[in-house]
Amino acid sequence: MLAEYIAYTPPNPPPKDEETAKYNGGDLLSRTAATGAKLGLAFEWSIHLCEIAALLARDARTPISTTILSFLFKRPSAVQRLSLNKTFLLGLSSLVFGAALRKLCYITLGRHFTFQLAVLKEHKLVTDGPYSIVRHPSYTAMIASVVGMLITQLAPGGWVRESGMLETRLGRIFWRAWALWLFCFLVGMVRRVPKEDGVLKKEFGEQWEEWAKRVRYALIPYVY
């Protein structure tokens, strides 16, 4: 939950309108960043709370436990299948790595880090820390976080898989829609890269060109 909070919570207030002007007011992600982050975080935490409630009800064995398990599971006995496994741990590792890298980007950029595309007043081109490895490490971090989060949610032994939700037509439609939304979110983030590079190149000129020569890759070293 902490890793998700770090990944989805902006470290600074949103920029002013004039600071987003060079990006023509920003893209769709910029306009929906605040609301989308809050809704995404609320949804993910609600899943964790369901898992916590299921585990507590399983171990407590009180009269209300049966009611809770009947509400959370299509077949209450399936609560016994809740467990950690390699798939979950793989997703958790990706999520924690992404959140840690994202936090490092917040610290490195300081006040310049916003979820919206913007050039702030007295903006500086930051090229050290994670920005000396790839030019857009915060996007790399967010991709790792989102992929890790989705793996942990859908891993065998997790509440979503064991609750029977995915056995219902409505549940399958909902999760396909959620996965599609996350896919579009990640595609939108990757599509930001050339746009952001173009504005920064125009803003900082030779300084950006020298940085781009040293740091050739935008998201993943030796790949892209």
Residue pairs with C-beta under 8 A, 6 or more apart in sequence:
1 44
1 45
1 48
2 99
3 95
3 96
3 98
3 99
3 100
3 145
4 41
4 44
4 45
4 95
4 99
4 145
4 149
5 41
6 99
6 102
6 103
7 95
7 98
7 99
7 102
7 141
7 142
7 145
7 146
8 37
8 38
8 40
8 41
9 37
9 41
10 33
10 34
10 37
10 113
10 114
10 115
11 106
11 113
12 111
12 113
12 114
14 33
14 34
14 114
14 115
14 116
15 114
15 116
15 118
15 120
17 25
19 118
19 119
19 120
19 121
20 26
20 30
20 116
20 117
20 118
22 118
22 119
22 199
22 202
22 203
23 30
23 117
23 118
23 119
23 195
23 196
23 199
25 31
26 116
26 117
26 118
27 117
27 188
27 191
27 192
27 195
28 188
29 36
29 115
29 185
29 188
29 189
29 192
30 115
30 116
30 117
30 118
33 115
33 116
34 115
36 185
37 115
43 178
44 149
44 153
47 153
47 159
47 160
50 72
50 159
50 163
51 82
51 158
51 159
53 68
53 72
54 68
54 69
54 72
54 73
54 79
54 82
54 159
55 79
55 82
57 64
57 65
57 68
57 69
57 72
57 79
58 65
58 69
58 79
58 80
58 82
66 76
69 76
69 79
70 76
72 79
72 159
72 163
73 79
73 162
73 163
73 164
74 163
74 164
74 165
74 167
74 168
75 164
78 162
78 163
78 164
79 162
81 157
81 162
82 157
82 158
82 159
82 162
83 157
84 157
85 155
85 156
85 157
87 151
87 155
87 156
87 157
88 151
88 152
88 155
88 157
88 158
90 148
90 151
91 147
91 148
91 149
91 150
91 151
91 152
91 153
91 155
92 148
92 152
93 148
94 144
94 145
94 147
94 148
94 151
95 144
95 145
95 148
95 149
95 152
96 148
97 141
97 144
97 148
98 140
98 141
98 142
98 143
98 144
98 145
98 146
98 147
98 148
99 141
99 145
100 141
101 130
101 137
101 138
101 140
101 141
101 144
102 138
102 141
102 142
102 145
104 129
104 130
104 137
105 113
105 129
105 130
105 131
105 137
105 138
105 141
106 113
107 129
108 126
108 128
108 129
108 130
108 131
109 126
109 131
109 138
111 120
112 120
112 123
112 124
112 126
113 138
114 120
117 192
117 195
117 196
117 199
119 199
119 200
119 203
123 203
125 200
125 203
125 204
125 207
125 208
125 211
127 211
127 214
127 215
130 137
131 137
131 215
132 214
132 215
133 215
133 221
134 140
134 215
134 217
134 218
134 219
134 220
134 221
135 193
135 197
135 211
135 212
135 215
135 217
135 218
136 192
136 193
136 196
136 218
136 219
139 189
139 190
139 192
139 193
139 218
139 219
140 219
140 220
142 186
142 189
143 186
143 189
143 190
143 219
146 182
146 185
146 186
150 179
150 182
152 158
153 160
154 160
154 161
154 175
155 161
156 162
160 166
160 175
164 171
165 171
165 175
166 172
166 175
190 219
193 218
193 219
197 208
197 212
197 218
200 208
201 208
201 209
201 212
217 223
217 224
218 224
